[in-house]
Amino acid sequence: MTAAFASHSRRWAYYGRPNIMNTKGTIQLTSWGLLISILHANFDGLASPACPKPPLAAEGDGSAVYLSGKRVTALQCTKESITVSYTDTHTNEQESIEAELVIGADGVHSTVRRLANAPFTERYAGYIAWRGTIPENLVSQETVQYFSDHLSLQFSKRTYLVCYIIPTETGNFEPGKRLLNWVWYYNVAEDSPEMKDIFTDINNEQHHNTVPRGLVRQEVWERCRAAVLPRISAPFQELLQKTSSPFVTKIRDVICTSASFCDGRVVLVGDAFTTLRPHIGVATEQAAFHSNTLEAVYRGEKTPEAWGLEVRRFAQRIILINKIVAELLGQCSLCLNRSCPMPYLLSNLSFNKYKVDVLYFH
Ligand SMILES: Cc1cc2nc3c(=O)[nH]c(=O)nc-3n(C[C@H](O)[C@H](O)[C@H](O)COP(=O)(O)OP(=O)(O)OC[C@H]3O[C@@H](n4cnc5c(N)ncnc54)[C@H](O)[C@@H]3O)c2cc1C
């Protein structure tokens, strides 16, 4: 089963000029839906259009059950065990389960983090991300050609966009059937009238973090993109013009200073522990790093404290790289000086020197 395809170079566009340089750098590109189907097939054998024949359980695998629609509401930690209370979102019934270990992998707005009283800071980064996907067959051949085989970056005045091709959620990698996935970083002040306007949806509801696809007001999207269209190259213009249903998210840094609680029996992983900005696409890498390294704690090869230190260091390093990338790409707007070392510096700084495996998806 193919999970992703590799892109080996980056193409840089500057204002109206679509191709000012190419730099090398390998990344894996995939779609979130496909990835989750593969993980599910391996975890509990769930068959899906992407993975119609999940692998059979190997000897000694144990059993795994994935219960969906259960919203955790409380944790009670005693010396003997931990009681996890939750609501069944279909029946609204309250239920509970006894656990020896609770891994809070419940994302950016983690309930487990709150219930464990984990110390954390949360800060709006100063910009939001507009995102969209368009089937390849809805854009011109020239535009598909332009975005094929590269990760493409478009710079303009204090803003930038990124676009790359991804497979469909069902795992279709065939040219002509894939999707163009883009993200556009857009500066907007916190609590400003513009922020309020963008995060008010078609039903006049105010969203705290994300306006989902289908709920963004058309006039808001048209106004925002109209301002940037004259300042970007033709392939990126076509992307924005042909995206009728984008979604928009505030970019935040959420950072916990501790990852384990109740003598190491409650731990936070992934976005629940640290929510990273999306610039270098390693948030999933971080979640995978947590999962892979946590095993050593329960094998008795590492203390929870040593593990906590390791994951904090990983997070701090990526937070720093993300801030540098955001500052350089978003604020200084590449000069046209061919000897400017910034693109090379960024490629090496973020992707190679720190040996970060980058996985971009939608
Ligand atoms: C639009 C978008 C694009 C992204 N692109 C990339 C990318 O290209 N590359 C990359 O590496 N990362 C990307 N990320 C980040 C990436 O998705 C996250 O880092 C990753 O999903 C974190 O995994 P997680 O398991 O920690 O949390 P999540 O994937 O957020 O999963 C949390 C789960 O917990 C559940 N949950 C929440 N509260 C409760 C509760 N009280 N009880 C029970 N369950 C609960 C949620 O329903 C969800 O299923 C992107 C994120 C977004 C939003």
The ligand as an ORCA input file, in Angstrom:
! r2SCAN-3c Opt
* xyz 0 1
  C      -5.585     21.866      8.374
  C      -4.409     21.185      9.014
  C      -3.328     20.823      8.210
  C      -2.224     20.183      8.797
  N      -1.170     19.830      8.000
  C      -0.124     19.177      8.544
  C       0.970     18.747      7.719
  O       1.009     18.988      6.520
  N       1.979     18.050      8.303
  C       1.972     17.775      9.649
  O       2.894     17.111     10.128
  N       0.965     18.208     10.447
  C      -0.067     18.887      9.937
  N      -1.101     19.308     10.749
  C      -1.035     19.036     12.197
  C      -1.468     17.597     12.494
  O      -2.761     17.371     11.982
  C      -1.449     17.363     14.002
  O      -0.185     17.663     14.509
  C      -1.752     15.918     14.322
  O      -3.016     15.552     13.832
  C      -1.704     15.760     15.838
  O      -2.161     14.490     16.175
  P      -2.799     14.250     17.589
  O      -3.123     12.797     17.639
  O      -1.930     14.826     18.646
  O      -4.132     15.112     17.632
  P      -5.380     15.123     16.639
  O      -5.047     14.577     15.306
  O      -5.955     16.494     16.731
  O      -6.390     14.086     17.291
  C      -7.057     14.374     18.505
  C      -8.236     13.434     18.623
  O      -8.765     13.520     19.949
  C     -10.166     13.605     19.864
  N     -10.649     14.302     21.068
  C     -10.587     15.623     21.374
  N     -11.125     15.845     22.590
  C     -11.551     14.651     23.062
  C     -12.207     14.212     24.253
  N     -12.548     15.061     25.226
  N     -12.489     12.883     24.395
  C     -12.167     11.997     23.425
  N     -11.544     12.347     22.280
  C     -11.245     13.657     22.097
  C     -10.452     14.368     18.578
  O     -11.752     14.101     18.122
  C      -9.371     13.776     17.661
  O      -9.820     12.590     17.056
  C      -2.208     19.948     10.199
  C      -3.281     20.342     10.992
  C      -4.373     20.956     10.409
  C      -5.542     21.397     11.288
*
